[in-house]
Amino acid sequence: MAASDMLFVANSNLVAGEIRDRLGVPGPRVRVIENGVDLTRFRPADAAERARARTGLGLPADAPVVAFVGSGFERKGAFRLVEALADPALRDVHAVIVGSDRSLKDLRDLIARKGLSARVSAPGGLADPRGLLAAADVFALPSLYDPMPNAALEALASGLPVVTCEGAGIAEAVAATGAGRVVTRAPESIAAGLAATLADLDAAR
């Protein structure tokens, strides 16, 4: 195959645009094949599964819960999420931030400094996120850059709306379907996106 006939595969329109713009590849030679999700493993939880998941995580039965799953806390926006959760509009919201990251202690310290330890936890890595997704109402991933985050796809498949940023490949689908909000990385924007999504969960789901 001649070099001029080669095709480039991207896992999101975000990445496809980068291939075209930064590498100068003609549009017809770029194909988008998005990441897949195992829908037998990731699906909306029923009421009993949700109750068990919340009990297992030590979460209140009726509080709004935000989930975050991802390693690379700085790039994926974990610190900014904590800042957002300190907003008065989210005073009743609980959150679980999971992921293996060398800055885990720094994240826990920030949670404590913000006075959020009673309702925000960062337990570290999690082998299987399905229990957390079953317990949550909204998935937050305010990433600086994330070509096509599997964690967000799994959250959507689990029936959770997603609050994310334009630097994530999932943002286009979220904006097009209304399955959450696309926000900036400013904590106040993240807080507003979470509050708006939680206020209209039925539509976002």
Residue, then its C-alpha position, 0 to 999 in steps of 0.5 A: m500500500a502506498a503511503s498516500d493510500m494509508l488510513f489513520v484511525a482515531n477513537s474520537n472526532l477530537v483525535a480525528g481533528e488533531i490528526r487532520d490539523r496537526l499532521g496535515v492528513p486529508g480528511p478522507r484518510v481519517r476514520v473514527i472508530e470509537n471505543g466500545v463498552d461491554l453492555t453485559r457488564f455496564r448497565p443501569a443498576d436496579a434499586a436493590e443493586r443501588a442500595r447495596a452499592r451505597t451501603g458498601l461504600g458507606l454512602p447515605a441512601d438518599a444523598p446525591v452522589v458524584a463519581f470520579v474514576g481515573s488515574g492522573f488526577e491533575r490531567k483528569g481534573a480530580f483537584r478541580l472537582v474537589e474545589a467545585l464540591a466546596d461550592p455552597a450549591l453542592r453542600d449536600v452532595h457526596a462524592v467518591i474519587v477513585g484512582s491510583d495516583r502518586s498525588l493521592k495524599d495531596l488530593r486527600d489533604l485538599i479534601a480535608r482543607k476544604g472541610l469536605s471529609a464527611r462527604v467526599s472520599a478518595p479511597g485510591g484504586l478500584a479494581d471494578p468500578r461497577g459498584l461505584l457507578a451503581a451507587a452514583d447519580v452523576f459521573a464527573l470527569p473534568s479532564l484537560y485532555d482525554p481522547m475517549p475516556n473509557a470510564a465515561l463511556e462505562a458511566l453512560a452505559s450504566g445510566l449516569p449523565v456525565v459532566t466533562c470538558e471540551g478536552a475530552g472526546i466524549a464531550e461531543a456526544v454529551a453535548a449532542t444528547g444532553a446526557g450531562r453537561v460540558v463545562t470549563r475546568a474552572p471549579e465554578s463552572i464544574a459546580a454549576g454543571l453538576a448542580a444543573t445535571l443533578a437538578d434534572l437527572d431524569a432528562a439527563r439520564 
